Amino acid sequence: MKKLFSVVIMTLFAANIAFAADAACEAKAAEKKLAGAAKNSFMTKCEKDAAATAPTSCADKAAEKKLAGAAKNAFMTKCEKDATAAATPTCEAQAAEKKLAGAAKSSFVKKCSEGGASK
């Protein structure tokens, strides 16, 4: 049962890493003002590159560091928290996704940073 739970957790974090890579690639494409076939080509390459350089799962990192017991638990908690935070799009990325510029972008980023803006 523990192995099944571990596999499910690792799968969820792998999905979060893929989502984070997708959001980062989307932001880069928006920054470069790409559209159509150029954007599709860029996104494909960006996501492929991100997958190739993506860090291993938290469990793999813990095993690599040969952690056990309380040290492993503390490491896993922090690693999972960091992975979840990385999957959350930043205010800047949200502004790029909404194609905001100038004062509208500044206002949105300020409100978003304060926790007042929604996606």
N, C-alpha and C positions, 0 to 999 in steps of 0.2 A: 504494500500500500504506500509506503514511504517513497519507493522508487517511482511509482505512478505519479504521485504528487510532485516529486522533483521534476519529472519529465514535463508535466503540465506547466509548472512554474517557468522552466527554462524556455518552453515554447512561447509563453506569453512575453517573456523578456526579449526573445528574438524578434517577435512581432513589433515590440516597442522600438527596438533598434532600427528595424526596417522603416517604421513610421517616421522616426526622427530623421533618417537619411532622406526619405521622401520629402519631408517638410524643408529640410536644408536645401535640397536640390531645387525645389519649387521656388524658394526664396532667391537662389542664385539665378534661376531662369528669369524671374521677374526683374531682378536687378539689371540683367543684361538685355531686358526688353525683348525676349525671344518669343516667337509665336509660330504656330503651324508645324511644319516638318522640322524646322531648325530646333524648336523647343522639344519636340518628341525625340529627336536624335540626342540632344543635350541631356535630357532626362534619362534616357536609356543608359548613356555612358556614365552619367553622374551616379545613378543608383547602382550600376555594376561596380564602379570604383569604390563606392561606399561599402558595399557588401564585401568586397575583397579586403578592405582595411578595417572592417567592423571588429570591435573587441570581442573576445570570447565571452561566454556567459559568466555570471557571477560564480556559479558552482565550479566552472572550469578554472577561473582565477583563484578561487580558494584552494582547489586541489593543487594547482601549480605552485602556490605558496606553501603548501603542505600544512594548512591550518586545520585545527581540530578543536572541538569543545567550544568554550565561551569565545575564544578568539575567532573561530569560524563563524559563530552566530552573529557576533558584532560586525564582522566583515560583510557577511551576507546581507544584514539589515541595511548597512550603509550603502552597499553596492546596489541593492534593489531600489533604495530611495533615490540614489543618483540616476539610475536608469529611468525611473519614472519621471524625474524632473527633466531629463534630457528629451523625453518624448513630448513634453509640453511645448507647443510653439511659443516663441518669444513675442513680445509686443511688437518688436521691429518686423518679425516675419509676418505677423498678422496684418500690420500696416501695408507691407509689400503685397500681400495676398489681396488686400482690398484696393490696391493701386492708389494709395493715398500719397499726397506730396505736400510740401510746404507747411502752412499753418495747420491744415487739417491733419496731416501726419503727426505734427508735433503735439497737437491737442489729444489725438487718439493715443499716442504712446504715453503721454503724461497720465491720462485717465486709466489706461490699461495697467501701467506700473503701479498705480495706486489701488488697483483691484476693482475699478469701477466700470471697465469696458467688458463687454462679452463678445464672443466670436461670432 
